[in-house]
Amino acid sequence: MYLPGPLGQLTYCTNIHAAEHWPDVLAGLQAHLPDIKQSVSPDAPFGVGLRLAASAAKALQDPAAFADLNAVLEDNGCYVFTINGFPYGAFHGRRVKEDVYSPDWSTPERLAYSNQLADLLARLLPDGLDGTISTVPGTFKPWADGARIEAITDTFIRHAAHLVQLRARTGRTIMMTLEPEPCCFLETIDETIDYFHDHLFCGPAQQRLANLTGIDIDDASAALHRHMGVCYDVCHAAVEYEDPAASIAALNAAEIPIGKVQLSSALRITEVGPQSPDQLRPFDEPVYLHQVVQRDEDGLTYFRDLPEALDQAEQSLGKEWRIHFHVPVFLDRLKDFGTTQDFLREILAIHRQAPISAHLEVETYTWDVLPDQYRNAGMSEAIARELNWVKAELTS
């Protein structure tokens, strides 16, 4: 939806709905969009943050399927301005864990999928709006050897070439936004800035894009800044103990565009105690990777998944844990834990004063695996409550 003044667009990400194949995506939209729009934007168009797996993106090449998507959007007064292109395949109901990063950006499969998403978004965008797609920040950190990083960079530039050509053909501007995440190739803002400067916004990258597209070097430099940027996931940044204001300022100073901000909160334990492992067991579920970052006087310690942290809990007594488990943004506290809502509030306050990005997207995809006591409302009601909470934070 359109927020007041320069605050941009606000939506939620449909990756909260369990859907990999197109019929399930369509059913999820039909089931939830009417109630969410009525609760959040009853008298104005409502923007949708669409999540499409590779299977659904391929199916939408069929004119009948694409017409069905347009019909459900038009019937409900909705439009699409951003797509989540991070998970390639299944994202609910079975083990995802580190498979969410595969295929990574070193592969032709990831390139073909991302090109397809861009083509779809160009067809869906309303006149006058630019589009964004969020994606894997290269690869999973344990997989990131030198040869793979080189291949990832070249694939990013090849995708940028596709976006340049798509813009020339359609007039639509789309940015691919890399989403830093704990334990990924790009996990901190400093790592992200270094990578953009050393690999994407540098002379060799400009020359490679110029060779692929036939544009000159100056235009290639502008095109890379126009089509490649960052998706700032607030949960991920909080888990990494980033400084909200400093991290945004650093990206701005480095002239790296923040194409999208994903509004999300993480679990926080200010001091691990003897009861913490038992209290956390309900959050140790088999579908998603829940990275844990511990902070103490010696710095940060990383655990790739929650079970690894629980195994070390006795050695972590009195230390702070932040856990990559997205929880509803309107909760400042759960029964036994805090959340990183204060971090999110600070990001929203910054945005209110000086807009960070034109695209804001609430992303609480873990709804299906939240312990039952925190799912005491219907999904549509919870999504609407999140969006209305954000609106209040930005406009009150």
N, C-alpha and C positions, 0 to 999 in steps of 0.2 A: 504494500500500500504506500501511497505518497505521504510522507511525513511533512509537517509544516516547514516552510522556508527552505533553507539549504540542507535539511537533515537527511534527505535522500529517501531511499526505498527501504521498507521493512517487510520481512516475510519470515516464514519458517521453512525448514528443509524437510521435504517429504521422505527423506531416508528414515524417518520415524515409523513409516508404514512398511510392513513386511511385504515386499514385492520385488521380485527380480525380473519376471517376464511381463510383457506388456498387458495381458488381460488383468493381472493382479495390480499393476500400477493404475490402470484405468478404474478398477473397482475401488481402490483406496481413495482416489480422487473423488469419485462419485459419493463415497460413503462419508467423507470428512469435510470436503470443501464447503458445502452449503452451510453447515453449522458454524464452522470457524469464521467464515466471512460474515455471517449474520451477527456473530458476537464481537467481531473486531472492526469490521469495515462495512456496516450494513448499507450505507448510502453512497459509497464510492468504490471504484475498482480495487480489487485485492490482488496483489502480486504473489506469485507462487515461486518458491525455490525448489525446482524439480530435481529429483534424483532418478537417473536412468542408468541401469546396468547395461552392459554391452548387448545382452539379449533384447532388452526393450528398445534400445537405440536402433538396433538393426530392424526390429519389427516396424518401427515408425517410418521406415523407408517406404512402406506400403501406403499408397494414397488413402485407402479406407481407414487404416489405423490412425494416420495423421489427421484425417477428418474427424475421427472420434475424439481425439485429443482436443482439437479446436472446438468441437461442439461442447464438451464438458467445461472448457474455459469460458466460452461465450455464454453458455446457459447460466453460469454462476457469477458472471461479471468479474472474471479473473484474467490475469495475463502472466506470462513468464518472462523474467528478466535475468535469472541466474540459474545455473545447473550445478549440481554436485556430481563431479566426474571422478571422485576419489575411489569408491569401491567399484571394481570392474564387474564382479559377479555377485553371488549370493551375499546378503548382508544380515540376514536374520535366520533364526531357527536351527542353525548348525554352526560348527566351529568356523570362526573367521580368523581370529588372532592375527598373526603376522601375514596370513594370506591376503589381507586387505591391501597390502602393498604390491601384490603380484597380479598381473604382469606389471613390472615397473617401467620407468621411462627409458630403459635401455633396449626395449623390445619394440618390434613393429606392431604388435597387438595393441599396446598402449597408445601408440601414435595413431593408428587407424581408428580406434575407439574415440580418442579425443577430437580428431578431425570430424568424425561423424557427429559428435555432440555439438561442435561449433556450427556445422551445417544446419542442424536442427534448430539451434538457438537463433541463428540468423533468420530463419523462417518464422519463428515465434515472436521475436521482439516487436513490441509496439514502436510506431514511428517516434523518433526523438529520443529513444533510450539506447544506451550502450549495454552490452551484455558481459557477464563474467561466468567463468567456469572454474571451480576449485578442484585441485588435484593432489595426488601424492607428491611429497617434496623430494622427488627423485627416486628414492628407494629406501629400504630398511637399512639402518646403519651397519649391521653385521654383514650385509651383502656389498657394501660400497668400497670395492677395490678400485685401483687407478683406472683400469681398462673400462670398468663399468661406468665410472664417473665421466670419462671421455665420451662414451657412447650416449649417456644420458644428456650431456650438453648438446651433442649434435642432434639428438632427437627433439629436444626443446626448440632448437633453431629451425629445424624442419617444420615443426608445428607452427612456429611463428610465421614461416613462409606461407603456410596454408592460410593463416589468419590474414596476412597481407593480401593474398590473392582473393580471399573471400570478401574482404572489404572493398577491393577494387570492383568486384563483380556485383555485389549486392548493396553497397553503401553502409553495411552494418559493421560496427566496431565491437570486437569481442576480445576480452583479455583472459588469458590463462593465468590463474593465480595459484602459486605454490603454497601449500599449507604446512608450515613447520610443525613438527610433532615430536614429543619425547621418543628417543631411541631411533629416530629416523636420520637419514643422511643430513637433512637440514632440520635441526631441532631447536636451536636458539636463534634469536634475532641477529646476534653477532655473526653466527655461521652463515645465516641467510644473506646478510649484507656482503660478507666476504665473497660468497659464491657468485652473487649477481655481478659484483665489480670485477672479479677475476675471470669469470666464464661467460656471462651473458651480456653484460654492458661494456664489453671491451672490443678492441680493434679486430681480433680474429673472428669474433662472433658477428660483428658488423659486416666484415668482408664475406663470410660464409652466407649470411642472409642476402647480401647484395648479389652474390653469384647465383643463389637459388631463385631470386625474384626478378633480377634485371634492374633493380633500383640502384641509386648511387649510395655512397657510403653515408652521407649525411642523412638521407632518407631512411637508410637501414638503421641508423642509431635511433632516430625518432620512432621508427616502427617497433623496435625492441622495447622501448619504454612504453609504447602504446599497448602492446599486445602481451607483455610478460610482466607479472607483478606478484603480489603476495596476498594470500588469504590469511588474515590475522585471526586465529582461533583463540578466543579469550581463555577458555579452559586450558588449552595447551600452554599458553604463555604463563598462566598462573601456576601450573604444575612445575614449570621451569624456573619459578621465582623471578620472572622478569619484573622490572619496574614498569608499571603501566605507562606513565608519562614519558619516561626516558626511552622506552622501547619504540613508542610511536614517533618521538622526536628523532630518534636515530634513523628510522626508515625514511622519514621526510628529509632529513639532512643528506642522506645518501641518494635521494631522488629515486627511490624505489617505490612505485605506486602501490598503495594498499587498495586493491580492487574490491575486496569484500572483507567484512568483519563478521565472523561467526560468534554469536552471543551465546555463551555457555558457561557453566560453573562446574567445578570439580569438588571432590571430597577433600576435606582437610582435617587432620588430627594435629592439634598444636603440640601435644606431648603424648607420645606413645606410652600407654600404660599396660599393666598386667592383663587387663580385660580387653584390650584393643583387638587381639587376634580373634577372640570369640565374637566380638561385636562386628568384626569385618567379614566373618565367614559368609553371611548372606549375600555379600557383594562379590564373592569369589565364584563367578559363574563361567561356564565353559565356552561362551561365544566370542567375546571381545577381549582384546589385549588391554589390560589395565596397568599401565606403567606407573611405578611409584618412585618419587624423588624425595629423598630424605635430606633435611638440612640440619646442620649443627655447627659448632664453632670451627670445625675443620673443613667446612664447605658442603658440597653436594655429593650424595651417593645415589646411584641409579639402580633400580631393580626393573628388569624387563617386564615382569608381570607380577600381579598381586601375590600369587603363591610363593614366589621367591622372597618377597618382603616378609610375608608371614613366617617363613622358616627362620628369618633372622630377627624376629621381633624382640626376642629377649636381649639381643645386643643393641636394640634401638630404643630402649626405654628412655623416656624423657626427651626424645628428639622429635622434630616435626616431620610429618609425612603429608605430601600432597599426592592424590591418587587420580589418575586419568579415568574417571568414571563420571560421565556427564549426568548431572542431576538437575531437576527443574530449576530454572533461573529465579523463580520467586521464593525459593527456600533459602533462608540465611542459616538454617540449622536443621539437621536431621536429629533423630532421637539421641544418638550417642556421639555425633560428630558435628563439626562445623562444615561450612562450604567456603568456596572462594568468591562468594557473592560480592564481598567488599571490593575485590579486584575488578569485577564486572561493573559495579557501580562507578568506580573511578574511570573506567574506559568510557562509560556512557556520559559521565560528566565532562570528560575531555571532548567527546563528540558534540555535546550540546554547545560548548563554547567555540569549538573550531572543528567542523566536521572532518572525520578521519577518512571516510569512504562514502561513496554514493549508495553502497549496497550493504544492508544489515540483515543478517539471517540468524534466527534462533535455531539452535541445533541440539536437540536432546534425544538422540537416536536410541538411547538405552532404555526407553520406556518399557519395553517388553521384558527386560531382565532386572528392573528395579525390584527390590523386595516388596511384597504385596502391600505392606503398611503405607508405602508412599505412592501407591496407585489406587487411591481411594476416590478417584473421579474417572470419568470416561476420557479417552484419549483426546477427542475433539475439544472437550471442556478444558483439559489441561493445556493443550496447545494455545487455545484462546487466552487462557489466564496468563501464560508466559508472554504472549504478544502484548496484551493489555498492560502487564507489569512494565515491559520495556517502554511502551508509549508513555506511561505515567512518569517514568524516570526521565524521559527526554523532554517532556512538555510541561511538567508541573513546576 
